[in-house]
Amino acid sequence: MNGQERRRSPRVRAYRPVRLRKPSTPGVLETLTKELSTDGLRCLSPTWFPVSTEVNAEVVLSDGEEPISVMGRAVWFRMVPYSDQFEVGLSFHSMSEKNKRRLSAYLDHLTLKSTTVPA
């Protein structure tokens, strides 16, 4: 790795519920995101995802609202030290325009909130 950032958009620290489903496999994995961007996410998983695995992700941005649904691909995974958990990096490749707008607005809100200092 050359140390250069390859992401098209910055990730924001966000701990949100996410449901992952592999299209060819029954069952749903419910976990939490650790980082989120308009192009992908990092989340925890009790199981590993081979690189290039197609994944449908449903991310809950706000309680009481419909989750956003996106198709993605696992681009990396690693074991969490001293744990039986993995971290998985997903790159999004298919999302509706409505969900893109919702996700972008949510991330803008988080970014603004983290840079605002109370008086």
C-alpha positions as CSV (number, residue, x, y, z in Angstrom):
1,M,0.0,0.0,0.0
2,N,1.4,3.4,-0.9
3,G,-0.2,5.4,1.9
4,Q,-2.4,7.4,-0.4
5,E,-6.1,7.7,0.4
6,R,-8.1,5.9,-2.3
7,R,-11.6,6.8,-1.1
8,R,-13.7,9.2,-3.1
9,S,-15.4,10.6,0.0
10,P,-14.3,11.0,3.6
11,R,-15.7,8.6,6.2
12,V,-17.4,9.9,9.3
13,R,-17.4,8.1,12.6
14,A,-21.0,6.8,13.0
15,Y,-22.4,4.0,15.1
16,R,-25.6,3.1,13.4
17,P,-27.5,-0.2,13.2
18,V,-27.0,-2.0,9.9
19,R,-28.5,-5.2,8.5
20,L,-26.3,-7.1,6.1
21,R,-27.6,-9.8,3.7
22,K,-25.6,-11.8,1.2
23,P,-27.9,-12.2,-1.8
24,S,-27.2,-15.9,-2.2
25,T,-27.4,-16.8,1.5
26,P,-30.4,-17.0,3.8
27,G,-30.3,-15.0,7.0
28,V,-29.5,-11.5,8.1
29,L,-26.5,-10.2,10.1
30,E,-27.5,-7.3,12.4
31,T,-24.5,-5.2,13.5
32,L,-23.2,-1.6,13.8
33,T,-21.4,0.7,11.5
34,K,-18.2,2.2,12.8
35,E,-17.7,4.6,9.9
36,L,-20.0,5.8,7.1
37,S,-19.6,7.7,3.9
38,T,-21.6,8.3,0.7
39,D,-19.4,5.6,-0.9
40,G,-19.1,2.9,1.7
41,L,-18.9,1.9,5.4
42,R,-16.9,0.0,7.9
43,C,-18.8,-2.3,10.3
44,L,-18.4,-5.1,12.8
45,S,-19.1,-8.7,11.9
46,P,-19.0,-12.0,13.8
47,T,-18.2,-13.7,10.5
48,W,-15.7,-12.9,7.8
49,F,-16.7,-11.7,4.3
50,P,-14.5,-12.8,1.4
51,V,-13.3,-9.8,-0.6
52,S,-15.7,-9.1,-3.5
53,T,-18.7,-10.6,-1.7
54,E,-21.9,-8.8,-2.8
55,V,-23.8,-7.5,0.2
56,N,-27.2,-5.7,0.6
57,A,-26.9,-3.3,3.5
58,E,-29.8,-1.6,5.2
59,V,-28.5,1.3,7.4
60,V,-30.7,3.0,10.0
61,L,-29.8,6.6,10.0
62,S,-32.4,7.8,12.5
63,D,-34.7,6.0,14.9
64,G,-38.2,5.7,13.6
65,E,-37.3,6.3,9.9
66,E,-37.0,3.8,7.1
67,P,-33.5,2.5,6.7
68,I,-31.5,3.3,3.5
69,S,-30.9,0.3,1.3
70,V,-27.7,-0.1,-0.7
71,M,-25.9,-2.8,-2.6
72,G,-22.2,-3.0,-1.9
73,R,-19.1,-5.2,-2.2
74,A,-16.7,-6.2,0.6
75,V,-13.4,-4.6,-0.3
76,W,-11.4,-5.6,2.8
77,F,-11.8,-7.4,6.2
78,R,-9.6,-7.8,9.2
79,M,-9.9,-9.5,12.6
80,V,-10.4,-7.2,15.6
81,P,-7.4,-7.8,17.9
82,Y,-8.2,-9.7,21.1
83,S,-11.7,-10.5,19.8
84,D,-13.6,-13.0,17.8
85,Q,-15.1,-10.1,15.7
86,F,-14.1,-8.9,12.3
87,E,-14.2,-5.4,10.7
88,V,-15.5,-5.3,7.1
89,G,-15.1,-2.5,4.6
90,L,-18.0,-2.2,2.1
91,S,-17.9,-0.1,-1.1
92,F,-21.3,1.0,-2.3
93,H,-22.1,0.5,-6.0
94,S,-25.9,0.8,-6.2
95,M,-28.2,3.2,-4.3
96,S,-31.3,5.2,-5.2
97,E,-31.0,8.9,-5.6
98,K,-33.4,9.4,-2.7
99,N,-31.2,7.3,-0.4
100,K,-28.1,9.1,-1.6
101,R,-29.6,12.5,-0.7
102,R,-30.7,11.1,2.8
103,L,-27.3,9.7,3.5
104,S,-25.5,12.9,2.3
105,A,-27.7,15.1,4.5
106,Y,-27.2,12.8,7.5
107,L,-23.4,12.9,7.0
108,D,-23.4,16.7,6.6
109,H,-25.4,16.9,9.8
110,L,-22.8,14.7,11.7
111,T,-19.9,16.7,10.2
112,L,-21.4,20.0,11.2
113,K,-22.3,18.7,14.7
114,S,-18.7,17.5,15.2
115,T,-17.2,20.9,14.2
116,T,-19.6,23.0,16.1
117,V,-18.1,24.1,19.5
118,P,-20.6,25.1,22.2
119,A,-20.3,28.7,23.5
